[in-house]
Amino acid sequence: MGELAGLRSTADDLDLKSSVALVMDQDTNEILFSKNSQAVLPIASITKLMTAVVVTDAALPLDEVLTITQDDVDTEKGSSSRLSVGSSLTREEMLHLALMSSENRAAHALGRNYPGGLTAFVTAMNQKAQQLGMTDTHYVEPTGLSSQNQSSAHDLATLVKLAHTHPLIRELSTSPEFMVDIGHRQLQFRNTNGLVRNPSWEIGVQKTGYIVEAG
């Protein structure tokens, strides 16, 4: 998408392959590096950070059991999932898998089980973005599979900084691996970001994301 938007040719001192980048000092908000940081592009599964913020802000019972239904199956991209229809996990387990393993069905189930349903959840996502001054940001669903979920690196830095203030989001997003019980079997999930397993990196919060449109 960066190439299609004419951003790929932008030169930078670090010779990055990425067409968009932003490095901000978390304590001072000083911009240490910026490359096309105001460009508005699809953000893929980084969407799930806002999903997590809305879920945690709602203070819904983390031990409530949620069940994956056919409504949670991705019909837009046809992405696969290890959570079959009928799988039941607690809200916290769903949140854990959404953040750590970028589990799309888990993220969708979190939105679907929000008071008022999926429509109310997406409204809450956009309202939160507005409250934070994220004027480049718009959401249409909670997983990031839709290329209509868009934002800028500048806005996402604001979101990451907020997410870092949530202890649960910090804990779940940086967990190296997690095992869940699905009926009579156990499933082992791993973090999509290998850096969390590198002891030389001190990562407070993370979220990976990829769809073809976002790169």
Secondary structure, DSSP 8 states (H G I E B T S, - for coil): -TTTTT-TT---TT--S-S-EEEE-TTT--EEEEESTT--EE-GGGHHHHHHHHHHHTT--TT-EEE--GGGS--SS----SS-TT-EEEHHHHHHHHHHS--HHHHHHHHHTSTTHHHHHHHHHHHHHHHTT-TT-B-SSSSS-STT-EE-HHHHHHHHHHHTT-HHHHHHHT-SEEEEEETTEEEEEE-S-GGGG-TT---S-------TTT-
